[in-house]
Amino acid sequence: MKAAIWAGVNEVAVEDVPEPQLLNSHDVILKISKTVTCGSDLHLIGGYIPAMRAGDVLGHEFTGEVVEVGSGVQKVKVGDRVVVPSFVACGKCWYCAQELYSLCDNGNPDPGITEGLWGQSPGGCFGYSHAMGGDAGSHAEYMRVPYADVGCFLVPDGVSDTRALFASDSVTTGWTGAHLGGTKPGDVVAVWGAGAVGQMAARAAMLLGAEQVVVIDRLPERLAQVRRHIGAEAVDYSTTDVVAELRERTGGRGPDVCIEAVGMEAHSTGVQGAFDQVKQQLRLQTDRPSAVREAIRACRKGGSVFVLGVFAGMVDKFPLGAMMNKGLTVRGAQQHGQRYVPEILRHMESGVLTTEHLATHTMPLTQAAEGYRIFKEKADGCVRTVFEPGS
């Protein structure tokens, strides 16, 4: 079958790979209908995430049709149209019982690398290096999904594949940040990053009752989507002092909840931004934390900062003094999709949560290299590139 693979640093190729097989009784095989690029894929492609091997199948955000089921699968059957969260969870360990699904003890079959990096291993993630389990990704004609009764969710008849596609990761990631960041009715929420995850974090905050939501970015087409499709306020950080702007918009206090949805390759202006980029390129630090720093500075005293963007290792100049002296709660997580997907699909079915606008570019899987190029370069207003393996 055809699949988009990691062929080396900054190299994506489409090659023939073996078709997946059932390995356990709880597995299913999906025929992939749609699969989409993600900003965190760029960290893999750029060589910032360890343990990639040439030939690894990329992709972790997808919908598909069940074409084969293991003998122990009870909740889905051949022919079902499903969406699957990007993180693999068993549903039975202590962490799954606490609904912390991305921290599953059994989702990552090769935990040694991340235990060495972080002290403990989170769950596995499809198509996201051997550090995160080594499971083949979704940029393929078919893929294996373990723990299918926990991870496969039926897509309602009234929800299109394109809308459901983003419930796999973008919406669930955004929802994780808005919910675990403590968003309450009446809150002011600021979100750094107007990509798919940032937009969905903003929409989730609104659905959780936030009174005012502000999204910060520099790309005019993404800020226009925020205003038109999300209904939130938008701030171009390249034209204003963000901290001062947020104070002015919140009566001098600052946002109650600040959500960082940018990650380890954050862009910023000025000398500090250039300094961060040089240090990352020289491997003097692994990640660029400019958006996190700004979120901590901007957040009101006693507020909450949620780190939603993907980070891999160490950062310099973390504002620990501001965090401590302002009494902030700082959290982070990968998405707990199995916790949120049912609610997300209900919102999608009712029409209060739409995602089709994120799919700015759609093309056959055979054009994956070009799809990633325009996505990385943000060419032609690209927010996300969707691949259709069957076309």
N, C-alpha and C positions, 0 to 999 in steps of 0.2 A: 504494500500500500504506500501511497505518497504521504510524506510528513515533512514539516518544516523543522529543521534541526539547527543546533548550535554547532558551527563548523570551526570555531576559533574566535578570538577577540574581534568584535565588530564584523563577524561573518555569519550570515544566515543563509542556509541553502535548503532546497527542496529535493529530497532523495527518496528512494525506495527503502523501506524498513520492514521488518517482519510484522505481520498482523498480531495483535495481542491475543493471549489465551487466558481462559479462566485458570487461576492459580489456587483459589480457595472457594469453599462452598458459598461464601457470602459475596462473591464477586458478580458483577455484570459486565457485559461488553456493550458499549454504546457505538452507534453510528453517528458521528458528529454532524450536526446540521449547521451550526455556526460556532465560531471561536474567534476571540478578539484579542488584540494586543493590549498590554498593560504597561504603565510607566515603570513598574518594578521589573519588567522584562529587560528594560534597557540597562539596568544594573548588571544583569546576567550577561547580556550581549557585550557590554563594555568591559567585562572582566573584573568587576568589583565584588562579585559574590564568588566565594571559593567553591571548589569541587564540581565544576562543570567539566564534562568530558565530550570530546568531539563525537557527534552522532546523537547526543541527547535531544529528545523531542521537546520542543518548547510549548508554552501555552497552558493557562490555568483558569480561563474564564470561558464557559461553553454551555451549549445545550445540545441534546441529542436524543436519539430514539434507541430504546433498549432492543437489542437483537439477540442476546443470549443471556441466560441467567444461571447462576450456580444453584445447586440443590438446596441450599439453606436459605435462599432469598424468599421472603414472604410478602413484601409490601409492593413490589413492582413486578411487572410481567413483560414479556416480549410485546413490542408495539407501543409501549408507554412512551410519551414525550416527557422528558425530565430535564430539570436543571440541577446542577450539583455544585455545592460550595467548593472553593479551591483548596481548602484544607481538609485533610483526611482525618476522620475521627471514628473511634470504635464504638462509642455510645455506652460503654460499660465501665470504663476506668473511673477513678475518683474525680479527675478533672472534667470528664464528660458529664458526670453526675452533678457537678456544679455549673454546668452549661458553659464551661470554658473550653470549647471544643478545639480551638487551635492549639491548645496545650496538651492535647491527648497523649497519654503515655504510650499508646500503641500505634499511633498514626505514622510515626517515622520509624521504619524498620532498620535504619542505620544511624543511631543517635550519637555516635562517638564524636563526630566532627563538631556538632553544635554544643555538646557537653563540654568539649575542650574550649570552645569560643566563649560560651555564655554561662557555663556552670551547670546548666540543665538543658535538655532538649525540648523544644516545642514539638507539635505534631508535624506530620509531613505535608508537603504542598505539591500538587501536580506540576510537573515540568519545571521544577525550581531547584535544580542541582541535587547532587548526591548528599549535600549537607542537610537537605530537607526531605530526604527519603529516597530520592532517585526514581520516583514513579514517572513514567512517560507522560508527556503533556498532551494537550488537546488539539494542537495544530496538526491533526492527522485525520485520516478517513475514519478510523476506529480507535477506541481507547478502552482500557480496563479500569473499572471503578471498584475498589474494595469497599467493604462495609456498606453495601448498597442500600440496605434497609435504613441506615442512618443518614446517608448522604444524598440519596436520590429523592427529589421532590417532584410530584406531578405538576405539570404546567396546566393551569386552567384553560379550557377551550377558548375563552375570549381573550387570552393573552398571546400576542404574537411571539415568535421565536426571538425576534430582535429585542422586544421589550424584556422578555424573560432572561435573555442572555446575560444582562447586567446584574441580575439577582445572584449570579454565580459568585461575583467578587466585588464589583464596584459599589453596588448598593449595600451589600452586607458589610463591606468594610466601612463605608460611610456611616451606616447605622450603628455599627459597633462604637465608633468614635463619639457620635452624638449621644448615644445612650449611656455608655460607660463614662463619658465625660461629665455626666450628671445633669444634662439639659432638663430644665423644668419649665412648666408654663410660666410665661412672663419674662424669661431670661433673655439677655442679649448674648448672641453667639457670634464669634468671628472665626472664619475659616481661611487658612492660608493655602492657596492652590485652587484653581478653577478648572482642573482637569475633571475627569469623570468621577473620581473618588471625592474630590472636594465639593463638586456640585451635589453629589448624593449625600454627603455629610450635611450640607446646608439644607437640602430638602428634608432629610430625616429630622434635623433640629426643628424645622417648621412643623412637621407632623407631630413632633413630641411637645409642641406648645410654645416654642420660643416666640417672643414678641417681636424681636428684631434680629435679623441675620445679615451679616456683612461678609462678603467673600473678597479676598485679596489676591490679585494676580497682575500680570503686565500685558497679557495677550488680548487685544481688543475683541477678537472673535469669541474667545471663551468668556470674557466679561459680558459680552452681549448675550450669550446663552444663559448666563446667570440671571440677567434681568428678565429675559423673555420666557425661559422655560422653567426656571426655579422660582422666580418671584422674589429674589433676595436683592439686597443692595450690593453694589460692586465698587471696588476701589482699585485703581491702578497704582501700584506701589512705586512705579518709576516716575510718577509725577507729584508725589506728596510724601510727607513724613507720616508713615502709617500709624505710629504710636500716637502722635498728636491728633491725627484724623479720627482715630477711634475714640480718643478722649472727648473730642468735640461732639461726636455722634452719640455719646453715652452720658452727656451731662457732666463730664469731668471724671467719671468713676472708672471707666474701662469695661470691657466685656466680662460677663460672668463666666463664660466658657470659651476657651480658645482651642481650636482644633488645627493641628499641623498636618496637612495632607500633601506634603511635597516630597519629603524623604531625603536620601543621602546625597543627591546631586542638586540640591537647592541652588537656584540662581539668585544673586543679590547684586546690588549696585555698590559702587565705591571701592575704596582700598581694601576693606575687610573682605568683600566678596572675591576680589582678585587673589588676595592672600590665601583664603580658604581653598580656592581652586588649585593654586600652585601646590599647596601642601598635600591635597588629595592626589594630584598627578604624580608627585614625588613619593607617595605612600607614607608621608609623615603623619597623616591622619587618614582614616578610611572613609569618613563621611563629612559632608558639608552641612553644618547645623544652623545656617543663618535664619531660616524660618522659625526654628525652635527658639532661638535666642529672642527673636522679635516677639513671638507669642508670649514668652515669659515676661518680657518688659511691658507688653501691652495689657496683660490680664489684670483685672482689678484685684485689690488685696483680698485674700481669702478665697479667690476664685479657683478655677480648674483649668489645667492645660492637658490636652490629650494628644499624644504623639502617635499619629496614624500612618504617616509616611514610613516607608521601609528604611531601616538603618541596619548596618551590618556589624559595626565594630566600635571604634573609638572616635571621639570628637574632642577638639580643643576649645578652650574658652567657653565652657558651659557655665551659665550664670547662676551658679549654686547659691551665691549670696542673695540674689533677688528672689529665688525660689523660696529660700528659708525665711528671710526677713519679711516677705510679703505674705507668708502663710499659705502658699499655693499647694494645691494637690496636683501632682504630676503623675499621669498614668500613660501607658501605652499598651498596644496589643495588635496582633494579627486578628483577622476577622473571625468571629464565632458564628459562622454562617448557619449552621444547623439550628442555632437558637432563634435566628431572625428571619430565615427564608419564608416560613409559612405566613408571617405577618406581612412581609414585603409583597408576596404574591397576592394577598388579599387587597393590598393597596393598589397594586398594578391592575388587578381585575376591576376594581371600582373606578379606575381612571385618575385617582388623585396622585399617583406616582407614575410618571412616564420617563422613558429613557431613550426612545428612538432617536432623539436629536444628537445623542452622543456618537452614534454610528455615522460619522461624517463621510467615511469611505468604505465601500464594500467591493471585494474582489475575490477571484478564485484563490484557493490555497497555493496554487502553483506560482502566484505572484507575491509570495510571502516576503521575499527579500526586498522588493520594491515597497510593499506595504509597511515594513518596518523602517525603511529609509524615510518615507514621508512622515511617518509617525514621529520618529526621532527628531527630524528637522522641523517638525510642526509646519510642514509645507502645505500650501493650499488650504489653510485653516483646519488642518487635521486635528481632531480630538481623539478619535479611536479608529483603527482600521479593523474591519470585520472580514474574516476569511470564511468562504463557503467551500468546504472540501468537495462537495458533490457537483459543483458547477464547472 
